[in-house]
Amino acid sequence: MGTPDFSRWLRKIKQLKLFIMKKVRTHYDNLKVARNATPEAIRAAYKTLSQKYHPDRNGNSAESRQVMKMIDDAYAVLSDPEARSRHDAWITEQESPTPVKENVGSDSIREIEFSTPVPGHINFYDLDEDSQRRIKERALGLNNNQLRIKLDGVIKNYCWCAILSLLICVLFLVSRDGPWSDNTTKFYFGGMTLLSFFLAKNIVWIFSWHTKPLKSWLLVTPLYLIKLQFDKISYWPIWTISDIKATHRHSYGIYTDTEVKIVANNKRETFHISPESAYQEFVNGLRTFDAHFRSAVNSRDLNYLLNNDDFFKVRADGVKAKKRAPVASIAAYTLLPLLALLAIGINYQEYADMPARHRPYYTGNPAPYIQPKLSPKPGYVRPDTAPNGAPWPTTAAYVAEYPQLNEGGLSILTIDNIQNDSDVFVKLVALKEDEANPVRFFFIPAFQKFTLEKIDAGAYDVRYRDLTTGRLSRSEDFTLNETPIDNGTRYSNVTMTLYKVQHGNMETYALAEDEF
C-alpha cells in the first residue's frame, strides 16, 4: 500500500474557506433505520435488534446490556410522535452548516487545518466526549463502516488463576515438609515469587476486562487500523502500512492462532488473531478501505476524511496522553508476591532446620516408636535376602514366597516408616489366646510406608527388625473391628508411624530372636 499524493492535495484544501457540517449520532442510527422510516419499520427494526442484542442471549454481559439500553432509548423516542418530532428538530439544529470563525474577527471564516493523520497512542479517558463516543461505538460494533476482530478473551485467565493458585498451595505445603537446603530454599522462594507474579498478571487482566471500557479489539476503519485494549488506544493510518506477513500457528496439529506482522510508518507491529479466516477478512478490509481512501483523495472528497477521522480532534486540539498510575496493577503486583513470600518465609523459620517429615494422621491406635538410632548389635550383618531366601523387594511390598493370611476382612493397616533412615522387615502377628501367628510378611525401605488391606477383624501386634542395627521391636496389642451398620459395615483403618523419638505414646518391647 503506497502513500498517495496526499500532502499536495492538503495544501490546496487549506486555501479554501469551507463550512463544517457536524455529523451527529441519532436514534435512527442506533435502530439502523432511515430518518423517514414508518412506525412499522421502526417496530420491526427494534424487534430484530432486541432479539440479537438482548442480554439473555449474550450471557448478560455488560456490553449487551449497554447496547440494549441504547436500542430501548431509541425506540422509546421514535415510537412516540411528539418525542420523534423533537428529536428531528434537534438533528436539524445540530447539522445546520455553521462557519468556524477566528477569534480575531467576528466576520472572518477560519481555514480548515486538516493535517495528515499519523500513527499515535492515547488513553481513552484523555479523549474528548465526542471522540470517546465514536471509539466506544466502534468497540461495541455499533458502527457498520468497519471491521472488528477480537484479540483476546478472559476465560483462559480464569483457568490460569485456578491452576496457579493450586500450584502456590502445593508449593506452600511441600515447603513444610523439609528438608531445606540452599537449593531448595532458592527453589521455594523463587518458585513462589514467579507463581505469585503470574497470578497477579492474570488477576489484573481479569479486573481490567470487567472494569475498563473497551475490552480487546483490532479494528479496521476507513482511515485507521486501531488496536483497543481496555483503555489504551493505538492507531495507524491504513496508507502507512507497507508490509503484511502472517503465520498460522499450530500446536500438536491443532490450530491455535494467526500471528500477523505489519510494517506501519517503518515500525513493526505484531497481532495475534483467530480464527484462521479472520486474517483474510483483515487483509480484505485493509484493501477495501485503502481503495476508498484513494478514491476520496482523487475526487477531493473532504467530507469522507472529516466524517471518518476518529482522531481529527486529537490532532487539531493537540491532546496529549496523560500518564495515569495503574493503582490496581501496582497493588496486585506488589501485594500478591509479598504475601506469598511472607507465607514461605514463615515456613522457612519454622521448618528449615528440621529433617524431612510428614505429619501422621491417626485413625486408630497411636504409633509406636523406635529407639533413637543405635549402633548395630555385636556381630550383626545385614542379610542380603529375607529369612526365607527371597530377595528383598526394591520398594515397600510383601516379601515373596511368604503366605498372606487373614485376608477375608475389610480392615486396613498402614505402617509408616517415612520418619526413619533404616529399612525394616515387618510381620503382622495375629493374637489368639496364648498363640501368636504371623499372617503377613513385608518389607518397608527407609522413608516409605506400606498399606495392608482386607485384614480380618481381631487382635494383632506388629513386630519388626531394623535392618541397619538388627534390633527387634514389638508394638502393643491393638484390635481391628468390623461392625455392621444400616448401609454396610464399619471397619478399622489404622495408621502406625515408626517414630525415632525417645518417648513415644505407645509402648514397644524388645524381642528375642525366637519371639520374632
QUICOR-V105048 format. One record per pair of residues at least 4 apart in sequence whose C-alpha atoms are under 7 Angstrom apart, sorted by the first residue. I is the first residue (numbers start at 0). J is the second residue. Records with the same first field share a line. If there is no record, write none. Layout:
# QUICOR-V105048
I: J, J
This chain:
# QUICOR-V105048
0: 238, 240, 241
1: 238, 241
2: 238, 239
3: 293
4: 8
5: 9, 296
6: 10
7: 11
8: 12
9: 13
10: 14
13: 110, 111, 112
14: 110
15: 110
16: 108, 109, 110
17: 110
18: 96, 97, 98, 99
19: 96, 97, 98
20: 94, 95, 96, 97
21: 93, 94
22: 94, 306
24: 28
25: 29
26: 30, 73
27: 31, 32, 33, 34
28: 32
29: 69, 70, 73
30: 44, 45, 70, 73
32: 36, 41
36: 40, 41
37: 41
38: 42, 78
39: 43
40: 44
41: 45
42: 46
43: 47
44: 48
45: 49, 70, 74
46: 50
47: 51
48: 52
49: 53, 67
52: 56, 57, 63, 66, 67
53: 57, 63, 67
54: 58, 59, 60, 63, 64
55: 59
57: 63
59: 63, 64
60: 64
61: 65
62: 66, 139
63: 67
64: 68
65: 69
66: 70
67: 71
68: 72
69: 73
70: 74
71: 75
72: 76
73: 77
74: 78
75: 79
76: 82, 83
77: 82, 83
79: 83
80: 84
81: 85
82: 86
83: 87
84: 88
85: 89
86: 90
87: 91
88: 92
89: 93
90: 94
91: 95
98: 108
99: 108, 109
100: 105, 107, 108, 109
101: 107, 108, 109
116: 236
117: 235, 236
118: 234, 235, 236
119: 233, 234, 235
120: 232, 233, 234
121: 231, 232, 233, 320
122: 230, 231, 232, 320
123: 131, 230, 231, 232
125: 320, 321
126: 130, 131
127: 131
128: 132
129: 133
130: 134, 309
131: 135
132: 136
133: 137, 309
134: 138
135: 139, 213
136: 140, 141, 142
137: 141, 142
138: 213, 216
144: 220
145: 218, 219, 220, 221
146: 218, 219, 220, 284
147: 216, 217, 218, 219
148: 216, 217, 218
149: 215, 216, 217
150: 215, 216, 217, 271, 272
151: 215
153: 157, 205
154: 158
155: 159
156: 160, 201, 205
157: 161
158: 162
159: 163
160: 164, 198, 201
161: 165
162: 166
163: 167, 194, 198
164: 168
165: 169
166: 170
167: 171, 191, 194
168: 172
169: 173
170: 174
171: 175, 343
174: 187, 346
175: 346, 350
176: 355, 356, 357
177: 350, 351, 353, 354, 355, 356
178: 351, 353, 354, 355
179: 183, 184, 351, 352
180: 184
181: 185
182: 186
183: 187
184: 188
185: 189
186: 190
187: 191
188: 192, 340, 343
189: 193
190: 194
191: 195, 339, 340
192: 196, 336, 340
193: 197
194: 198
195: 199, 335, 336, 339
196: 200, 332, 336
197: 201
198: 202
199: 203, 331, 332, 335
200: 204
201: 205
202: 206
203: 207, 328, 331
204: 208
205: 209
206: 210
207: 211, 229
208: 214, 229
211: 229, 230
212: 229, 230
213: 227, 228, 229, 230
214: 227, 228, 229
215: 227, 228, 229
216: 226, 227, 228
217: 225, 226, 227
218: 224, 225, 226
219: 223, 224, 225, 284, 285
220: 224
221: 288, 307
222: 236, 237, 307, 308
223: 234, 235, 236, 237
224: 234, 235, 236, 237
225: 233, 234, 235
226: 232, 233, 234
227: 231, 232, 233
228: 232
235: 263
237: 285, 289
238: 289
239: 263, 264
240: 261, 262, 263, 264
241: 262, 263
242: 261, 262
243: 260, 261, 262
244: 259, 260, 261
245: 257, 258, 259, 260
246: 257, 258, 259
247: 256, 257, 258
248: 254, 255, 256, 257
249: 253, 254, 255
250: 254, 255
256: 271, 272, 273, 274, 275
257: 271, 272, 273, 275
258: 269, 270, 271, 272
259: 269, 270, 271
260: 267, 268, 269, 270
261: 267, 268, 269
262: 266, 267, 268
263: 267
272: 277
273: 277
276: 280
277: 281
278: 282
279: 283
280: 284
281: 285
282: 286
283: 287
284: 288
285: 289
286: 290
287: 291
288: 292
289: 293
290: 294
291: 295
292: 296
293: 297
294: 298
295: 299, 300, 303
296: 300
301: 305
302: 306
303: 307
304: 308
310: 314
311: 315
312: 316
313: 317, 318
314: 318
325: 329
326: 330
327: 331
328: 332
329: 333
330: 334
331: 335
332: 336
333: 337
334: 338
335: 339
336: 340
337: 341
338: 342
339: 343
340: 344
341: 345
342: 346
343: 347
344: 348
345: 349
346: 350
347: 351
356: 418
359: 496
361: 365, 493, 494
362: 492, 493, 494
363: 492, 493, 494
364: 477, 493
365: 495, 504, 505
366: 495, 496, 497, 505
367: 474, 495, 496, 497, 498, 503, 504, 505, 506, 507
368: 497, 498, 499, 500, 503, 507
369: 497, 498, 499, 500
370: 499, 500, 501
371: 499, 500, 501
373: 468
374: 468
375: 379, 467, 468, 469
376: 468, 469, 470
379: 469
381: 466, 467
384: 388, 389, 390, 391
385: 389, 390, 391
389: 399, 400
391: 398
392: 396, 398, 442
394: 443, 444
395: 442, 443, 444, 447, 448, 449
396: 441, 442, 443, 449
397: 440, 441, 442
398: 440, 441, 442
401: 440
402: 439
403: 438, 439
404: 438, 439
405: 438, 454, 455
406: 453, 454, 455
407: 453, 454, 455
408: 453, 454, 455, 456
409: 452, 453, 454, 455, 490
410: 452, 453, 454, 455, 456, 479, 490, 491, 492
411: 451, 452, 453, 454, 491, 492, 493
412: 450, 451, 452, 492, 493, 494
413: 449, 450, 451, 493, 494, 495
414: 448, 449, 450, 494, 495, 496
415: 447, 448, 449, 495, 496, 497
416: 443, 445, 446, 447, 448, 496, 497
417: 445, 446, 447, 448
418: 446, 497, 498
419: 445, 446, 499
420: 445, 446
421: 444, 445, 465, 466, 467
422: 443, 444, 445, 465, 466, 467
423: 442, 443, 444, 463, 464, 465, 466
424: 441, 442, 443, 463, 464, 465, 466
425: 440, 441, 442, 462, 463, 464
426: 437, 439, 440, 441, 461, 462, 463
427: 437, 438, 439, 440, 459, 460, 461, 462
428: 435, 436, 437, 438, 459, 460, 461
429: 435, 436, 437, 438, 458, 459, 460
430: 434, 435, 436, 458, 459
431: 435
443: 447, 448, 449
456: 479, 480, 481
457: 478, 479, 480
458: 476, 477, 478, 479
459: 476, 477, 478
460: 474, 475, 476, 477
461: 473, 474
462: 472, 473, 474, 515
463: 471, 472, 473
464: 469, 470, 471, 472
465: 469, 470, 471
471: 509, 510
472: 507, 508, 509, 510
473: 507, 508, 509, 510
474: 506, 507, 508
475: 505, 506, 507
479: 491
480: 490, 491
481: 488, 489, 490, 491
482: 488, 489, 490
483: 487, 488, 489
484: 488, 489
510: 514, 515
511: 515
